[in-house]
Amino acid sequence: MRKYGCFLKREGSSHSLWCNPKTGHVEAIPRHNEIPNKLIKKIVKSLNLPEL
């Protein structure tokens, strides 16, 4: 995510908040070993990142 200009805003107990400074949008991303593809697509879309 840093590769695309996002930065870590803060850490919660089970999620990390990432921000895209270009759009100002913040997204909560779970800290799990595996994240479902559907959730990854939602995160990428909401942060306005290029598709992986």
N, CA, C and O atoms as a CHARMM CRD file, in Angstrom:
* protein
*
  208
    1    1 MET  N      0.82300  -1.17400   0.00000 PROA 1      0.00000
    2    1 MET  CA     0.00000   0.00000   0.00000 PROA 1      0.00000
    3    1 MET  C      0.87600   1.25000   0.00000 PROA 1      0.00000
    4    1 MET  O      0.52700   2.25700  -0.61500 PROA 1      0.00000
    5    2 ARG  N      2.00600   1.18300   0.68600 PROA 2      0.00000
    6    2 ARG  CA     2.91400   2.34200   0.66900 PROA 2      0.00000
    7    2 ARG  C      3.41600   2.61200  -0.74700 PROA 2      0.00000
    8    2 ARG  O      3.66900   3.75700  -1.12100 PROA 2      0.00000
    9    3 LYS  N      3.55600   1.55000  -1.51900 PROA 3      0.00000
   10    3 LYS  CA     4.00800   1.67100  -2.90800 PROA 3      0.00000
   11    3 LYS  C      3.10000   2.60700  -3.70400 PROA 3      0.00000
   12    3 LYS  O      3.55700   3.27500  -4.63300 PROA 3      0.00000
   13    4 TYR  N      1.82000   2.65800  -3.34400 PROA 4      0.00000
   14    4 TYR  CA     0.84700   3.47600  -4.05300 PROA 4      0.00000
   15    4 TYR  C      0.54500   4.79100  -3.32900 PROA 4      0.00000
   16    4 TYR  O     -0.42000   5.47800  -3.66500 PROA 4      0.00000
   17    5 GLY  N      1.36800   5.13900  -2.33600 PROA 5      0.00000
   18    5 GLY  CA     1.23900   6.43600  -1.68800 PROA 5      0.00000
   19    5 GLY  C      0.41500   6.45100  -0.41400 PROA 5      0.00000
   20    5 GLY  O      0.28300   7.50000   0.21700 PROA 5      0.00000
   21    6 CYS  N     -0.14000   5.31600  -0.02100 PROA 6      0.00000
   22    6 CYS  CA    -0.93200   5.26400   1.21800 PROA 6      0.00000
   23    6 CYS  C     -0.00100   5.22300   2.42400 PROA 6      0.00000
   24    6 CYS  O      1.15900   4.82500   2.31600 PROA 6      0.00000
   25    7 PHE  N     -0.52100   5.63700   3.56400 PROA 7      0.00000
   26    7 PHE  CA     0.25900   5.56800   4.79000 PROA 7      0.00000
   27    7 PHE  C     -0.60000   5.00400   5.91600 PROA 7      0.00000
   28    7 PHE  O     -1.82600   5.11100   5.90700 PROA 7      0.00000
   29    8 LEU  N      0.08300   4.40100   6.88300 PROA 8      0.00000
   30    8 LEU  CA    -0.58200   3.83200   8.04800 PROA 8      0.00000
   31    8 LEU  C     -0.95100   4.97100   8.98100 PROA 8      0.00000
   32    8 LEU  O     -0.07800   5.68600   9.47200 PROA 8      0.00000
   33    9 LYS  N     -2.24400   5.13900   9.22800 PROA 9      0.00000
   34    9 LYS  CA    -2.71700   6.22800  10.09300 PROA 9      0.00000
   35    9 LYS  C     -2.62600   5.82800  11.56100 PROA 9      0.00000
   36    9 LYS  O     -2.13100   6.58900  12.39300 PROA 9      0.00000
   37   10 ARG  N     -3.11500   4.61300  11.87400 PROA 10     0.00000
   38   10 ARG  CA    -3.00100   4.12100  13.25700 PROA 10     0.00000
   39   10 ARG  C     -3.31000   2.63500  13.29700 PROA 10     0.00000
   40   10 ARG  O     -3.87600   2.07200  12.35900 PROA 10     0.00000
   41   11 GLU  N     -2.92700   2.01700  14.39700 PROA 11     0.00000
   42   11 GLU  CA    -3.18200   0.59800  14.63800 PROA 11     0.00000
   43   11 GLU  C     -4.27400   0.46100  15.68400 PROA 11     0.00000
   44   11 GLU  O     -4.23200   1.11600  16.72500 PROA 11     0.00000
   45   12 GLY  N     -5.24400  -0.38700  15.40800 PROA 12     0.00000
   46   12 GLY  CA    -6.26400  -0.72500  16.38600 PROA 12     0.00000
   47   12 GLY  C     -5.93100  -2.08200  16.97300 PROA 12     0.00000
   48   12 GLY  O     -4.83100  -2.59300  16.76400 PROA 12     0.00000
   49   13 SER  N     -6.86200  -2.67300  17.70200 PROA 13     0.00000
   50   13 SER  CA    -6.58800  -3.97400  18.30800 PROA 13     0.00000
   51   13 SER  C     -6.56000  -5.09000  17.27300 PROA 13     0.00000
   52   13 SER  O     -5.75600  -6.01500  17.38800 PROA 13     0.00000
   53   14 SER  N     -7.42400  -5.02100  16.26300 PROA 14     0.00000
   54   14 SER  CA    -7.44000  -6.07900  15.25000 PROA 14     0.00000
   55   14 SER  C     -7.41500  -5.54200  13.82200 PROA 14     0.00000
   56   14 SER  O     -7.42200  -6.31900  12.86700 PROA 14     0.00000
   57   15 HSD  N     -7.38600  -4.21900  13.67100 PROA 15     0.00000
   58   15 HSD  CA    -7.36600  -3.60600  12.34400 PROA 15     0.00000
   59   15 HSD  C     -6.31300  -2.49800  12.29300 PROA 15     0.00000
   60   15 HSD  O     -5.94500  -1.91400  13.31300 PROA 15     0.00000
   61   16 SER  N     -5.84300  -2.22900  11.08500 PROA 16     0.00000
   62   16 SER  CA    -4.95900  -1.09300  10.83600 PROA 16     0.00000
   63   16 SER  C     -5.71700  -0.10900   9.96200 PROA 16     0.00000
   64   16 SER  O     -6.42700  -0.52000   9.04400 PROA 16     0.00000
   65   17 LEU  N     -5.57800   1.17200  10.22900 PROA 17     0.00000
   66   17 LEU  CA    -6.23100   2.19200   9.41300 PROA 17     0.00000
   67   17 LEU  C     -5.21100   2.77600   8.44600 PROA 17     0.00000
   68   17 LEU  O     -4.19200   3.33500   8.85300 PROA 17     0.00000
   69   18 TRP  N     -5.50600   2.63600   7.16300 PROA 18     0.00000
   70   18 TRP  CA    -4.64500   3.15100   6.10600 PROA 18     0.00000
   71   18 TRP  C     -5.33700   4.30600   5.42000 PROA 18     0.00000
   72   18 TRP  O     -6.55500   4.29000   5.24400 PROA 18     0.00000
   73   19 CYS  N     -4.57200   5.30600   5.03300 PROA 19     0.00000
   74   19 CYS  CA    -5.11800   6.50200   4.40000 PROA 19     0.00000
   75   19 CYS  C     -4.47200   6.71600   3.03300 PROA 19     0.00000
   76   19 CYS  O     -3.26600   6.53500   2.86600 PROA 19     0.00000
   77   20 ASN  N     -5.29600   7.10300   2.06200 PROA 20     0.00000
   78   20 ASN  CA    -4.80700   7.53500   0.76200 PROA 20     0.00000
   79   20 ASN  C     -4.82900   9.06100   0.78900 PROA 20     0.00000
   80   20 ASN  O     -5.90500   9.65600   0.73600 PROA 20     0.00000
   81   21 PRO  N     -3.65900   9.71000   0.87100 PROA 21     0.00000
   82   21 PRO  CA    -3.64100  11.16900   0.99000 PROA 21     0.00000
   83   21 PRO  C     -4.17800  11.88700  -0.24500 PROA 21     0.00000
   84   21 PRO  O     -4.60200  13.03900  -0.14900 PROA 21     0.00000
   85   22 LYS  N     -4.16600  11.23200  -1.39100 PROA 22     0.00000
   86   22 LYS  CA    -4.68400  11.85900  -2.61500 PROA 22     0.00000
   87   22 LYS  C     -6.19300  12.05300  -2.53100 PROA 22     0.00000
   88   22 LYS  O     -6.72700  13.04800  -3.02000 PROA 22     0.00000
   89   23 THR  N     -6.88500  11.08300  -1.90000 PROA 23     0.00000
   90   23 THR  CA    -8.34300  11.15400  -1.80000 PROA 23     0.00000
   91   23 THR  C     -8.80900  11.50100  -0.39600 PROA 23     0.00000
   92   23 THR  O     -9.94100  11.95000  -0.21500 PROA 23     0.00000
   93   24 GLY  N     -7.94300  11.29700   0.61400 PROA 24     0.00000
   94   24 GLY  CA    -8.32200  11.53100   1.99900 PROA 24     0.00000
   95   24 GLY  C     -9.11900  10.38700   2.60100 PROA 24     0.00000
   96   24 GLY  O     -9.53500  10.45800   3.75700 PROA 24     0.00000
   97   25 HSD  N     -9.33500   9.32300   1.81600 PROA 25     0.00000
   98   25 HSD  CA   -10.13900   8.20600   2.30500 PROA 25     0.00000
   99   25 HSD  C     -9.31300   7.32300   3.23800 PROA 25     0.00000
  100   25 HSD  O     -8.14000   7.05400   2.98200 PROA 25     0.00000
  101   26 VAL  N     -9.94000   6.87900   4.31600 PROA 26     0.00000
  102   26 VAL  CA    -9.31400   5.98500   5.29000 PROA 26     0.00000
  103   26 VAL  C    -10.06900   4.66800   5.26700 PROA 26     0.00000
  104   26 VAL  O    -11.30000   4.64900   5.22900 PROA 26     0.00000
  105   27 GLU  N     -9.32800   3.56400   5.29000 PROA 27     0.00000
  106   27 GLU  CA    -9.93800   2.23700   5.24100 PROA 27     0.00000
  107   27 GLU  C     -9.35700   1.37700   6.35900 PROA 27     0.00000
  108   27 GLU  O     -8.14400   1.35000   6.57000 PROA 27     0.00000
  109   28 ALA  N    -10.23800   0.67700   7.07100 PROA 28     0.00000
  110   28 ALA  CA    -9.81100  -0.26300   8.11000 PROA 28     0.00000
  111   28 ALA  C     -9.48100  -1.58800   7.43900 PROA 28     0.00000
  112   28 ALA  O    -10.29800  -2.14600   6.70700 PROA 28     0.00000
  113   29 ILE  N     -8.27600  -2.08600   7.69400 PROA 29     0.00000
  114   29 ILE  CA    -7.82700  -3.33600   7.09700 PROA 29     0.00000
  115   29 ILE  C     -7.51400  -4.30800   8.22300 PROA 29     0.00000
  116   29 ILE  O     -6.69600  -4.01100   9.09400 PROA 29     0.00000
  117   30 PRO  N     -8.16800  -5.47800   8.20700 PROA 30     0.00000
  118   30 PRO  CA    -7.93700  -6.44500   9.27700 PROA 30     0.00000
  119   30 PRO  C     -6.51500  -6.99600   9.22500 PROA 30     0.00000
  120   30 PRO  O     -5.94100  -7.16700   8.15000 PROA 30     0.00000
  121   31 ARG  N     -5.96200  -7.26600  10.39300 PROA 31     0.00000
  122   31 ARG  CA    -4.63700  -7.88200  10.47400 PROA 31     0.00000
  123   31 ARG  C     -4.82400  -9.37000  10.71000 PROA 31     0.00000
  124   31 ARG  O     -4.82000  -9.84400  11.84600 PROA 31     0.00000
  125   32 HSD  N     -4.98700 -10.08600   9.62300 PROA 32     0.00000
  126   32 HSD  CA    -5.15400 -11.53400   9.66300 PROA 32     0.00000
  127   32 HSD  C     -4.12900 -12.15100   8.72900 PROA 32     0.00000
  128   32 HSD  O     -3.57600 -11.47400   7.86300 PROA 32     0.00000
  129   33 ASN  N     -3.87900 -13.45400   8.91300 PROA 33     0.00000
  130   33 ASN  CA    -2.96800 -14.15100   8.00700 PROA 33     0.00000
  131   33 ASN  C     -3.52500 -14.18900   6.59700 PROA 33     0.00000
  132   33 ASN  O     -2.77600 -14.06900   5.62800 PROA 33     0.00000
  133   34 GLU  N     -4.83500 -14.35600   6.47500 PROA 34     0.00000
  134   34 GLU  CA    -5.47600 -14.41700   5.16600 PROA 34     0.00000
  135   34 GLU  C     -6.64700 -13.44100   5.12700 PROA 34     0.00000
  136   34 GLU  O     -7.43100 -13.34400   6.07100 PROA 34     0.00000
  137   35 ILE  N     -6.74300 -12.72400   4.01500 PROA 35     0.00000
  138   35 ILE  CA    -7.84900 -11.79300   3.80000 PROA 35     0.00000
  139   35 ILE  C     -8.56000 -12.24400   2.53000 PROA 35     0.00000
  140   35 ILE  O     -7.90900 -12.43400   1.50300 PROA 35     0.00000
  141   36 PRO  N     -9.87100 -12.42000   2.57300 PROA 36     0.00000
  142   36 PRO  CA   -10.60300 -12.88200   1.38700 PROA 36     0.00000
  143   36 PRO  C    -10.42300 -11.93500   0.19200 PROA 36     0.00000
  144   36 PRO  O    -10.33500 -10.71800   0.35800 PROA 36     0.00000
  145   37 ASN  N    -10.37200 -12.51200  -1.00500 PROA 37     0.00000
  146   37 ASN  CA   -10.19200 -11.72000  -2.22900 PROA 37     0.00000
  147   37 ASN  C    -11.25500 -10.64500  -2.37900 PROA 37     0.00000
  148   37 ASN  O    -10.96300  -9.53800  -2.83300 PROA 37     0.00000
  149   38 LYS  N    -12.48400 -10.96400  -2.00100 PROA 38     0.00000
  150   38 LYS  CA   -13.57400  -9.99500  -2.12100 PROA 38     0.00000
  151   38 LYS  C    -13.28300  -8.75000  -1.27600 PROA 38     0.00000
  152   38 LYS  O    -13.53800  -7.62800  -1.71300 PROA 38     0.00000
  153   39 LEU  N    -12.75300  -8.94800  -0.07400 PROA 39     0.00000
  154   39 LEU  CA   -12.41300  -7.82700   0.80400 PROA 39     0.00000
  155   39 LEU  C    -11.23700  -7.03200   0.23600 PROA 39     0.00000
  156   39 LEU  O    -11.21900  -5.80400   0.32200 PROA 39     0.00000
  157   40 ILE  N    -10.26600  -7.72200  -0.33800 PROA 40     0.00000
  158   40 ILE  CA    -9.12500  -7.03400  -0.95200 PROA 40     0.00000
  159   40 ILE  C     -9.60300  -6.12500  -2.07600 PROA 40     0.00000
  160   40 ILE  O     -9.15900  -4.98200  -2.18300 PROA 40     0.00000
  161   41 LYS  N    -10.50200  -6.62300  -2.90900 PROA 41     0.00000
  162   41 LYS  CA   -11.03400  -5.81900  -4.01100 PROA 41     0.00000
  163   41 LYS  C    -11.77500  -4.59300  -3.48900 PROA 41     0.00000
  164   41 LYS  O    -11.68200  -3.51500  -4.07600 PROA 41     0.00000
  165   42 LYS  N    -12.51400  -4.75400  -2.38500 PROA 42     0.00000
  166   42 LYS  CA   -13.24100  -3.63000  -1.78300 PROA 42     0.00000
  167   42 LYS  C    -12.26200  -2.57100  -1.27100 PROA 42     0.00000
  168   42 LYS  O    -12.46800  -1.37500  -1.47500 PROA 42     0.00000
  169   43 ILE  N    -11.20400  -3.01800  -0.61000 PROA 43     0.00000
  170   43 ILE  CA   -10.20400  -2.10000  -0.06100 PROA 43     0.00000
  171   43 ILE  C     -9.51200  -1.33400  -1.18500 PROA 43     0.00000
  172   43 ILE  O     -9.35500  -0.11500  -1.11300 PROA 43     0.00000
  173   44 VAL  N     -9.10100  -2.05900  -2.22300 PROA 44     0.00000
  174   44 VAL  CA    -8.42100  -1.43900  -3.36400 PROA 44     0.00000
  175   44 VAL  C     -9.32600  -0.39700  -4.01600 PROA 44     0.00000
  176   44 VAL  O     -8.87900   0.70000  -4.35000 PROA 44     0.00000
  177   45 LYS  N    -10.59400  -0.74200  -4.19400 PROA 45     0.00000
  178   45 LYS  CA   -11.54100   0.18200  -4.82400 PROA 45     0.00000
  179   45 LYS  C    -11.77700   1.41200  -3.94300 PROA 45     0.00000
  180   45 LYS  O    -11.77900   2.53900  -4.43800 PROA 45     0.00000
  181   46 SER  N    -11.97400   1.20000  -2.64400 PROA 46     0.00000
  182   46 SER  CA   -12.30100   2.32200  -1.76200 PROA 46     0.00000
  183   46 SER  C    -11.12700   3.28100  -1.57600 PROA 46     0.00000
  184   46 SER  O    -11.33400   4.47700  -1.36800 PROA 46     0.00000
  185   47 LEU  N     -9.89100   2.76800  -1.65100 PROA 47     0.00000
  186   47 LEU  CA    -8.72000   3.63300  -1.52800 PROA 47     0.00000
  187   47 LEU  C     -8.27000   4.17100  -2.88500 PROA 47     0.00000
  188   47 LEU  O     -7.27800   4.89400  -2.97600 PROA 47     0.00000
  189   48 ASN  N     -9.00700   3.81500  -3.93500 PROA 48     0.00000
  190   48 ASN  CA    -8.71300   4.28600  -5.29300 PROA 48     0.00000
  191   48 ASN  C     -7.30300   3.90100  -5.72600 PROA 48     0.00000
  192   48 ASN  O     -6.55800   4.72500  -6.25500 PROA 48     0.00000
  193   49 LEU  N     -6.94200   2.62500  -5.49100 PROA 49     0.00000
  194   49 LEU  CA    -5.63900   2.10100  -5.88200 PROA 49     0.00000
  195   49 LEU  C     -5.78200   1.32400  -7.18100 PROA 49     0.00000
  196   49 LEU  O     -6.88100   0.88400  -7.51900 PROA 49     0.00000
  197   50 PRO  N     -4.67700   1.14700  -7.92300 PROA 50     0.00000
  198   50 PRO  CA    -4.76600   0.32500  -9.13200 PROA 50     0.00000
  199   50 PRO  C     -5.02800  -1.13000  -8.75800 PROA 50     0.00000
  200   50 PRO  O     -4.59700  -1.59300  -7.70200 PROA 50     0.00000
  201   51 GLU  N     -5.73200  -1.84700  -9.62300 PROA 51     0.00000
  202   51 GLU  CA    -6.04700  -3.25300  -9.34200 PROA 51     0.00000
  203   51 GLU  C     -4.77100  -4.06600  -9.27500 PROA 51     0.00000
  204   51 GLU  O     -3.81700  -3.81600 -10.01100 PROA 51     0.00000
  205   52 LEU  N     -4.76700  -5.03900  -8.38500 PROA 52     0.00000
  206   52 LEU  CA    -3.58600  -5.88900  -8.20900 PROA 52     0.00000
  207   52 LEU  C     -3.57300  -7.00900  -9.20900 PROA 52     0.00000
  208   52 LEU  O     -2.65200  -7.82500  -9.21000 PROA 52     0.00000
